[in-house]
Amino acid sequence: MNRIKIDTIVGLFLIGGFICFAYLAIKLGDVPLLGENSYNVTAYFTSISGLKEGADVDIGGVKVGKVKKITLDQNTYEAKVILAIKNGVKIPSDTIASIKTSGIIGDKYISLKPGASEKYLKDGSKITDTEAAIDIEGLISKYIFEKQ
């Protein structure tokens, strides 16, 4: 009788642990449970230099989405970046997308600078104004070798 009670308590403890682990994995992994809560917007860059899928997209320092996919456009030879923007975030159609670095050697992210247009981007829209990433290594080597 006592053995059954201990086995039940241990079993319930293990089930509770698995539920907590699953909850943390879903929350930390940013996995949507009931479908996607975002819409897709496309931007083309001449250079993405270090930007990776899953990178943050922000407006004024506030995270509003993630980089969903990066591919090469075979026609223009530019990087095609698909951004997943959270539903409820309205982005004007004249927004400028820039690739920025957090800190000196930090991760790359996309910063959106909204314009004044009263038209908003919808699912599948394209951001026409973009600014490529700054090549820090190129700037440093140019500075060093021009000094000599």
N, C-alpha and C positions, 0 to 999 in steps of 0.2 A: 504493500500500500504506500509506504513512504517512498519507495523507489519510483513509482509512477508519478508522484507529486513532483519530485526533483526533475525527472525527465520532461514533464510538462512545462515547468518553469524555465528550464534550459532551452527548450524548443521555442517558447514564446520570446525569450530573450534573443535568440538567433533570428527569428522572423522580424522582430523589431529592428535589429541591427541591419538586416538586408533592406528593409524599407527605408531606413535613414540613409544608407549608402546609395540606393537608387535615387532618392530625392536629391541628394547632394550632387550626384553625377549629372542629373538632368539640369539642375540649376547652374552649376559651374560650367557645364558644357554648352549652355545657352541653347538647349534643344527645345524647339516648340512642340508642345504636346498635341494641340488641336489645330494643326495646319499652320501655315506661315502667317505671321502678323506683319507682313511687309509688302512693299511693291518695288519693282525693279526699274532702275534708271541706268542708262548707258552713258559712258564718257570715253573719249578717245584721247590718248596722250602720246606725245612723240617719244617720251622716255618715262618709265616708271621706276627705274633704278632702285631696287630693293623692296618695293611694295609687294606684299603677299596677300593671298586669299585669306579672309578672316580679319583683315586689318580694320580698324575703326574708321567710321565716317562721322565727322562732327561739324556742328555749326556753333561758332563762338565758344568752343571748348566743351560743348554738351554733345554726348554721343547720340546720334540719330540713326545709325545703321552700321552695316558692315560691308566689306568688299566680298561679293559673292563669287565672282569668277573673273579670271584674267586670261585673255587669249590674244593672238596676233591676227589682225585684220589683213588678209592676204592681198587685198586691193590697194590699201594705202600704206601698208607696213607700219601701222601704228598699233599701240597696245589698246585693246578694247577691254574696258573695265566695267563690269556690271555691278552696280551698287544696290544692295537691299536696304531700302529706307523704311523705317517703322511707319505703320499706318497711323494716320493722325498728324503726321509732320508734313506740312505744306511747304513745298519748295518752289519759289518763283522761277519762271521759265528762263530768266536772264541771269541765273546763278552761275558763279565762277567756281570751278573745282580745281584745287591745288593739292599737290603732293607735298606734305610737310614731314619733318622729322621731330620726334619728341626728344628733346635734349640734344647734346652734341653728337652722340653716336647711338641714339635710341632707335626705336622702331619707326617705320614709315606709316603714315595714315593720310587720309584724304580730308581736307578741310573745305567746306562749302561756304562761299561768301554770297549770301542772297542778294539779289538785285531788287529793283522797285516795281517790277512787272506785276500786274494784277492777274496774269495767267499763271497757272501752276502746272508743274510737271505731273504727268500721270504714269501709270504702269506702262513700261515700254518706251517712254520718252527718252530724248537724248539731250545731254548737257553740251551745248555748243562751245562754250568758252572754258578752256582748260589751261593750266600752267603745269609744265613738267617739273620733275624733281630736280633740285639743285645738285650738281655733281661736286660734293665736298672734296673728294680726293683730287679731282682735276683742278679745283681752285687752289688747294694747298700746294700741289706740285708746281702749278704755274707761279705762285708766289715765291716758292723756294728757288726755282731755277731761273727766274728773272732777276733775283737779287745778286746772282753770281757774276 
